[in-house]
Amino acid sequence: MDSCIMIKKILLGTVCLAAAFSCSKETGENPANPTEKYSGISVEDNGFSFPDTTIATSFMAGDEIGVFAVKDGAVLDSIDNLRLTLGDSGWIADGDVSFVEGDGIVYYAYFPFSESLSGNIDPSASDENGFFAEVAANWDTPMDQGDSLIFGGADLMTAQGHSEGDVLHFGMNHRMYLVVVDLPGTKYTFTNEPAIPDYFVGGGNAGFDGFTPFQWEDGTYRFLVNPALPQMTIGGYYGSENNPNTWEMDVDAKAGEGYLLKIDGGGRVIEHELMAGDFFLADGNILPKDSDEAIVGASDVIGIVFQTDPERIGDAEKNALGGKLHALVVATKTVQQNNYFAWYSNGDIYERDETEIGFMNSYSDDPYEAFSLSDMDINGFLNTSAIRQYRTEDYESGYYGAFKAAVDFESEAGGPSPEIATTGWYLPTAGQFFDIIRNLAGVTLDDGDGFVGYSLASFAWENKGDVILSLNEAMGAVSEDDKVEFKSSGYYWTASSTLDGEARYIGLVYSGTNVTCVSTYKYDILFVRPVLAF
């Protein structure tokens, strides 16, 4: 059984359909004096049958099935393509209706629900195959199934109901054929607590000829084929753009079956606890922090993981990655080899109110409150996105120099690859920069020992050891071509504003006052070291 295939068989919970049976004009006859009503409905996916396993999909809240009731070769009007929707408490019917056991009634169901089916049903049929034969033959399996809704809509399932105790049960059978393509790549299964979603990195430059499959969460590609269609051949490629590897497959489609096509061995699975100090490569792969120095040095490292705690990652990053967020990464280089950039300056105006576009100002005359506000500000991606969206003209003109430098860093860094899901580079806030120092240098930054408050919303930490040395040791194995070390008297912009005319920077020195967080003029020119989320 291939570990790269997600294998699930889910029996959805039974739910009571509390509704009184109402008589109406019907094609078939309502049952006279029913003796028993079903207390609920259960739905199970019987899965696609593969040579060595079964692959089943799971229903989600909002999914809809259609149900028919047949008696004496006619469909009852009260249950004629009746829609049932999966809610928090189970399957809920449209309108008031009861499902009656016995009395010669046969129930059929299908998924996904459609108000106008692709063909006629056959109430005279003796089983689900005959009842839905024309529907299945005409069911649409588009050549482009890259969208989850389109892929799900192509996956026709049908069932004939039967009793399981006092429950009406539908065991759904797939009427299409499923092709699963497993290309070379790496799936990372993280062992972290709190849990971090699995992460997939493809083999690079993958493409498909004349069709678009849906990429499953395990990194494989899935494509549905209607067995009623003429036999087809599918194919594609991966690898180098100049010399790609190609593949093709003749599809022998049979309803309810599937085939796993592993290309050149398919993907590999790595189980790993993601942690601060791990190396992030341009192609999206990860090297553990304790990897052999020669391997790290020969790899295309563009960043180092510095945060895996979901509580210290902003909502904007989480939303941008659709709930599949793993960690934050700080660049191993500064932009343009320690070039200088203003936070904001257009030559005439040096003050802008960014709270108008969603920033939180971290200014306070009380240094302890100033620290607390700064530490809470973990919204670098939100702030960078707000500048790009709401101050577009100024951003494109280069007036928000530090922000634009961070976003444009991709071309200089050589990554991340567009084939992996990231936020792209952005300017970190003060709270995010504190976490870089905390987690990569092993330094405690709080309002306790070593904390010193200054005037004008600024503060610092003294006698915290050799912070710069520790930060540079974290990327010590990285090739000299792939890093720019932190330096003494290095001052780095953050995306945290304090006043209309001021924003925060982080300063680092070898000894004494090791780390400073200062509110300074936005037109000052300082370094930029970007971060990203993946």
C-alpha positions, 0 to 999 in steps of 0.5 A: 500500500503506497504511503503517498496515497491518502486512504480514508474510509469514512462512515458519516454519522447517522442523523435523524430527519425530524419531519412529518410525512405529508401527502401530495399528488404523486406519480407513484402511490403513497404507502398506505398505513406505513408501519415504520419510519427510518430514524435517520440516514447514513452515507458511506463512500465505498471507494475506488478499487485499486489493485492493492488498496481502496481509496475513498473520499470523505464528505464535507459539510455542505455536500449534497446528495439527491434521493429518489423513492420508487414504488411499483416502477414509479417515482414518488413525488415526495422523494423525487430528486430530493436534496439532502445536505450534510450539516453539523448534525448530519444529512438534512432534507429539503422540506418535510418528509419521512423515509418509510421502511418497507411497503415495496419502496426502493430508495436510490441516491447519488452524489453530487446533487444536480437539479437537472441530471445529465440523463433520464433515470429508469424507475423500472430498473432492478438496481442502481446501475440500471436506475442511473445508467443513462445519467452515468453514461452522460456524466461530464468529466472535463479535461480540466479538473484542476479546481476542487469543485470541478473535480468533486463535481465529476465524481459521480457516486450512486447507491441503492439504499438498504436498512441497517437497523432503523437507519436507511443506509447508502453505500455510494459506488463510484461510477467514474474511473480514477487515475492517480499520478504520483510524480517524483517529489517529497512529502514532509509529514511533520510530527510537531505539537501543535500539529502542522499540516503535511507539506509537499514539494514537487519534482519541478516543472510538472505539466500535463498534455491536454488535461489538468488533474487535481493535485491532492493534499498528498502531492499526487494528481487525480483525474476522473474518466467516464468509462463511457468515453472512447479509450484515451491516452494521457501524458505529461512531463516533469523536470528540467525545462530544457530536457524534461522527462515525459510519460504517457498512459493508455486509460482502460476506464472501468467504473469504480476502479482506479490506477496508480501510476508511479512515475520514476518511483513517485514521491518520497515521504520524510517524517520530520519535526519542523523547528527553528534553525531548519534550512529552507531551500529555493525549491521549497525543500527543507534540510534539518538544522543538524544536517551535514555541513557539506550538504547544506553548503552545497544546497541552494539555501535562501532562508532559515525557519525561525517560527513554527508556533501558530500563536506567533504567526499572523492571521494574514499569513494563515489566510493567504495559505488557506490554512496550510501554513507551516512556518516562518522563514527569515532570509539568509541575506539582506536585500542588495548585500546591505544596501540602505532603504527608507521606510517611507520618503518621497522627497517632499513628504516624510509622514503618512498615517498607516493606521488608516490602512490597518496598521497598529501603532506601537508608540507609548511613552511607557517603554514597557507598554511600548515593548508589549505593543511591539511584541504583539505586532506579528503582522508583517505580511498584513502590513506589507500587503496593505501598503501594496493594496492601498498605497499602490501608487506610492509603493510602485514609485518606490516611496515605501522603499523598504517594503518594495525591497522586501517584496522584490527580493525573490529575484535576488534570492533565487526563490522561493519556487513559484511551484510551492505555496508561500506568501512571498517575501515581506518586511517583518514587524518588530514582534517577528524580528524579536522571534528571529532573535529569540529562536535562532540566537536562543535569547530571552527578550521580555520586560525582565532581566536586561530590559532597558527603557528609553524615551520616545517609545524606544527600549533595549536589552543589555548583556544578552551574550553574543547575539550576533555570533549566535545568529550567524552560527545558525547559518554557519553551514550555508555557502558564503554565496548564499548568505550575508551575515548579521553585523555589529551596528546593523540596523534593520527596518521592521514593518511596525509604525509608531507615529505618522513620521516614525517606524521601528528598527532593530539594532544589533551590537556585539556586547553591552546593549545587544538588542535595541528597538528604536522608533526613528524617522521613516526617511532614515535609510537602513537594512532590509532582511525579509521573511516569508511564510510557507 
